Each structure stands twice: as structure tokens, then as C-alpha cells.
Amino acid sequence: MEIGIFGLTMSGKTTIFSLLTGVNLEEHAHKNEPLTGVAKIHDERVERLSELFKPKKTTYATLSFIDIPGYDLSANRKEKNRIFQFIQNADSLLAVVRAFESPSVPWPPEAEEPVKQLEIIKSELLLRDLEVVENRLLRLSETEKKKKLSPDESAEKEILERISQILEQEKFVSTADLAEEQLKRIGSLSLFTAKPVIVVANLDEDQFSTKKYNGKEKLVESCEENKFAYLELSGKIEQELNALSAEDRELFMSELGIEESGIQRLSRVVYEHVGLISFLTVGEDEVRAWTVKKGATALDCAAKVHTDLAKRFIKAEIISYDDFMEAGSMAEAKKLGLLRLVGREEVVHDGDIVHIRANA
């Protein structure tokens, strides 16, 4: 799962990126290029399974982030398109809007409220996608003048004409409830407005503690209207947490009423909004969490672990995490009949422990 981080200048998005991924910003100072990083998702289920199996290796699920340079509204279209290219293949977008107060950090131009920043981001994404769609429709029209369009081209043209109308109404493609097959036909265009969007309000410590900031209601309402996920983070607090020992971090989080770190809360929102789950594999060699789409089958999980497993798939043994922990061991789980032997089409659920049986 790759997430593109998007935001106006002075929104604090790169600080949040660094805190989530551990990337040292000093090493990349003054570079007008994208930054990439991977955030490990701490999962209590993985930790408890590791305590039981004592594997040689423990591997957590991860989220990959791409942080693009702050979006400069005064830049020309060529430069804006260059910035867009860095995240056009991202699976989802993380739009960071600033709410924190700081006299030393100027607000983005003409955007001193979070909802105004979001409106600007929306407008830029809509404009970019409309340009891409119109260019593609123009090419199809030119082709049609020379010869009859193929069935695939005709179907694509029909979908693009509908999408063009949606964009002209200043609505995101993701709100149109297009069928999966329709989205696949336009997949090569990498439309930003078709991607899941998570909006992060970057707060200061007081705002985060009180859960209040100027313009919150308008921002939340806009997210609901556009089917965006919404999350509050504080770059300042995350920075302080990262500098503390595990014991002091737990105490500080307790004082603030925080049960999870920023990356844990963000990962949960991303999983829910994008439609992801984690399945688990266990053993003496490794305990690991794997990320797949909700609705994934046993065969999909086998392919995720290794393509050869999918080719040689026979059956899968599955038990829910809760059932396994109640049983205490695989041997006891088998005695209790909690371990299910299933075929390739069996749907796997979040937290399922999966063992693939395959031909040698």
C-alpha cells in the first residue's frame, strides 16, 4: 500500500511524514524532490504471537509513504504536473491541512482556515483530472474520425464522458459509485479523484488535547460530503513522543488521553477507508502480518506470501486470532475443532491466522 502525501506549503506535512517513517529530513534539506519512507505498523496481535512462538524473525505490516514538495499555487502548470507525477501511482492520498497556531510559521497564501486549504487541494486535483480526461477524449475523437472505435475504446469513451460530467460538477470520481470493471478501464489514467482520500488535520498540542480548533466543523462536514476519511494528528506531539523512552512515552500518552501513536491511528483509518485487512502467518521461523484487500481469498493470501504457493495451492488451514489465543496452541485448537481446512475461494478475514498447504 503506497500513500501519496499532498498539502500546501507550511502545512507541516513533511514533518508528519518524517515522524511516521523515521526519515531524516536534514539529509534531504533544500531538495525539491519527493521523499519516500516506510512506516511499521505495531500490531498487538503480532507481538503476542511472537511471545508464544518465539520466532527467529517478527515482521509487522507496513505502509509506504511518498511525500511530495509543498504544493505551490503560484507555480506554472508544468511544475504542478511535475509534482503530481510523483504520486500519480499512489494507491491513496493523504491530504494534510494545517490547523496549528504558530506566529513563526506563516499560513499558506489565502488559506488561513483548514477547510480553505482542503478546497484548494480539491480544486487542483479536479483541474488536473479534468485535463487528463479531456485530453484522452480528444485522442479518442481523433481516432474515431479515422476508423470505428473498438468495443474497448467505445466503452472507455462512454465512461470518460460520464467522468467528465462528474468533474465539471466539482465532484470526485470516488463519489460516483462506478463499478470495479469501469474503474479498471480508466486505470491507466491514474485519476487522483478516483483514489481514496484521507484528510489529516495537523494540530498543536492544545488543539489536540481539547479536540477543538477554528473551522473544525466546516472541515469535517466537507470530508463527509466528499467521502473523505478524517483524522487529527499533532506533528508536535508525535515529535515529543518519538524522543521519549518507552516508559515515559506511555506516561505522556496517558496524560494526553492517547491510547495509540499517530501511525497506529492513521493505519487503522487507512485500512478501514481503503478496504484492507491483515492476515497472519506463524511459525518458529517467522511471525508476520500481511496486508491484502478486504474480501481476499485463501488463494490471494497464498499469492501474497509467494507466487509459487498460489500455483501449488492445495488447501489452507485457517483460525481466527481470538480463537487461537483462547486455545493457546495449534494442537489444542485442532482438538477443539477451531482450525478450519478450506479451499482456494474461502474469504479470509482480518486477524485470521493462515497456513497454506501446497504441493512440493
N, C-alpha and C positions, 0 to 999 in steps of 0.2 A: 504494500500500500504506500503510494507516494503522494504527499500532500504539498501543494504549492502555497507558499505564504505570500499574501498580497496586502499591501497597505500604502497609505500616503507617507510622505516624508514626515519625520518627527512623531510617528505613531508608536514607536518603541517595539516594532515587530521584530527587528533583528536582535534586540536584547532578549526577547521571549524565545526566539529561535535558538540562541546560544544557550540559554538556560535549560531548554528542553533537550538539546542534543549534546551539550558539552563542548561545542566548537568554540575555539579561542578566537575571539573577534580581533584581537591585536595582530594576529598573524595575517589577517585579511583587510587590515585598515586601508582606506582610500582606494579600494578596488571596486570599480563599478561593474562587478560581475556577480553571478549568483553564488550562493553558498549552499552546500549540501551537508546533511548530517543525519544520523540515525539515533532515535531515542528508544531506549529499552523500556518495556512496559512491565513494571514489577507486578507480579500476579501471585497472590497469597496461595492459590492452588498449586502453582509450580513450586513454591517454597516448601509447602507441607509435603508434597510428593517427594521432593528431593531429600527431605529429612527421613522419610520412610525407606526409599530405595538406595540412598547414599551413592548416587551415580558418579562416574568419573567426570561428567560434564552436565551442567544445567544451562539450558538455553531458553531465554524469555522471548516472547513475541516482540516485534519491533515495528516502529513507524518511521518511514523515511520522509524527511522534510527538505524542500528546496526554498530558500529564502532569496527573493529577487531584490535588486536595489529599490529603495523607496520610490514610489511612483510619482514622477514629477509632471504635474499638469501642464507646465509651460513647455515641455519637450515637444519636438515635432513628431509627426505620425510615424516616421521611420524609426525614431528612437523608441517610441512607445511600442511599436510592433516588435522591436528587438527584445525589449523587456518581456513582452508577452510570450515570446518563443521559449523562454527559459522554463515556463511552467505549462506549456500547452499540452504536454502529455501526462500531466499530473492526474491522479485518479479523483482528487477532490481539492477544493480550495479552502484555505484558512484566511479569512479576511480580518485583519487586525485594525480596530478603530481605537483611537485614544480618548480616554476619559480622565486620566490622571491630571492633577493640577501641578504645575511646576513653573515658577516665574523665570527659571533659567532655560527652559525649553520652549521655543516659540510653537504656536499651533500651526497646523497645516493651513496654507492660504485659504481664506474664506470658508473654513471648516472648523469652527471652534466648538461644535457640538458633534457627538458621536454619530448621530443619525445623518448629519450633513456629509460626514466622511463616507458613510455607507452609501448614500445616494450618489456621491461622486464615483465610488468604486463600481456601483451597479451601472451607471451611465457609460463608463468607459468599457466595461465588459459587453454591454449591449451593443455599443457602437462598433466594437471590434468584430463581434459575431455577425452583425448585420452586414458589415463589409465583406466578410468571408462568404456568407450565404449568397449575397448578390453577385459576387464575382463568379461563384460556382454556377449559379443560374444563368449568368451571361454566357458562360462557356457551353452549357448545355443547349442554350438557344442557338448559338452559333453552329453547334453540331447538328441540331435539328434542321437547320436551313440546308445543310448539305446532304443529309440522309435521315432515314427514320431512326428514332432512338430505340435502343434495345429495351427489352422489358425491365431490366435493372435500372437503366438510365431513366426510363419513364417513371418508375416507382420512386426513384430518388428525387426527380424533379417535383413530383406531387408532394412529397414530404417537405422539401425545401420551400416550396411556395407557402405551405402551411406555417412553417417555422418563421418565414419572413414576416408573415402577418402577426405572429405572436411577438416577435422582436419589435416590430413597429408600434405595437401597443405597450411597449416598455415592460414586457413580461419576460421572465426567464423560461427557457425551454423546459427546464426541470419541473415547471408548474403545469405543463400541458398533458401529463399522463400519457406520453407516447408509448407504444408497445416496444418491447425489447428488440424485436426484429426491425422496427423503424429506426431506432437509435443506432443499431448496427450499420444500417445503410449509410448513415452520415458520420460514422465513427472516425473516418479519416480526416474530417474537418476539425476535430478536437475543439468543439464549441465549448467555451467556458460556461455559458449559461445553461448547458446541459449537465454540468457536473454538480455533485452535492457541495453545498457551501456551509461552512461553519464560521459564524461570526464570533470573534473574541473581543470583548471589551477589556482594554488594558487599564486597570485601576491603580490608584495609590493605596497605601495601607489603610487609611481612614475609610475610604470608599469601600474597600473590600470587607472591612470589619462591620460596617453599618449596612452593607448591601444597598447603598444609595449613592447616586451621583446624578448630576444635572443631565436631563434628557434621557434617562433610562427607559421611561415608559414608551417614548416615541421609538427608541431603538428596538426594544422588544416587540412592539407592535409591527414594525417594519419587517423584522425577522419572521414573524408569524405569517404575515401577508405573503411573503416571498418563499415560504417553506425553507427558510434557513435555520440551521441549528444555532443555538445561542449559548455562550459560556463566558463567565467572568474569570479573569486571571489578573494577578498583580505581578508584573515583572520585578518590582522592588521586593516583594515578599519572597518570591521564588529565589531571588538572588541571595537574600539573607538565609533562607533555608539551606541552600547549597553550601554555604560557608560554615554550617554548624555540624557538630558531631551527631551521630545517630540519636544519642540520648537527649541532647539539647534540642535537636530538631523535633523530636516527639513532644517535648515540653512546650516549645514555641507554637507548634501546630495546635496543641491542646488549648493554649491561651487564646488563640485566634479562632478556635472552633472549627479547625480544619482537620478532616479525617484522612484526606488523601493529598498527595502532591499534585502540582499542576499537570504533569504528564499523565498521571493516573486518571484524573478527571477528564482531561482532554481525550485520552484514548477511549474512555467509555462513551463519550459523546460521539466521537468519530465512528466507533463500531456500531452504535445504535443508528446514527444518521445515514451512514454509507451502507449499512446492512452487512456487517461482518460478524464472525464468531471465531472463537479459538477452540480447537480440539487439542488433546494432549496425547503424547506418547511417553511411555515409561519403561525403565529397564535399568540394569546395572551400568550400562554404558552411558546412557543419557536420559534425562527427563527434559521434555521440550514442549513448548506451546507453539502451535502452528495457526496461521491466520488464513481463513477461507471465507468465501461468500456465504451468507445465510442461505440455507437450502442445499448446501453441498452434500453430495452423496458419499458413500464409503469409497467408491471408485475415485471420486475427486480428491478425497483425502489421501488415497494411495498415491495418486499422481503428484500431489503436493510434496509428499515425503521423497518420492523418487519415481521418475517415469517408468523405470523397469518394474517397479512394484505394481503399477497400473496394468502393464502389459501381461504380467504373470499372476494377476489377481485371482484368488480362489474364493475366499470368504474374509470377513472381518469380524473380530471379536470386539464388542463394544459394551462399556459400562459407564454409567454416569459418575461424575466425580463424587457426588454426595453418596451414592450407593457404595462406591468403593471405600470411602472414608468410614462409612458405617460398618462395613465388613472388616476393614483393617488389613486385608491382604487379598491377593488374587485367588489363592487357594480357598479361602473362606467364602469369597464372592461366588466361586463356582459351586461350592456346597449349597449355598443359599439360592442358587439359580438366578443370580443377578447379572451374570455375564451372558450377553446375547450373541449368537452366531448369526450373522446377516449376510445378505448378498450385496452386489455392487450398487443397486438402486436405493439402498437404505439411506434415509436422510439422517445426517449427523447433527447433533445439537451442541450448543455452547457448553464447554466443560466436559464433553464426552471423552473418555479415555479409549483410544482406538489402537488395536493391534491387527495388522494386516497379515493374513495368511496368503502365501504366494508359492507358485511352483519354483523349484530350484533352478 
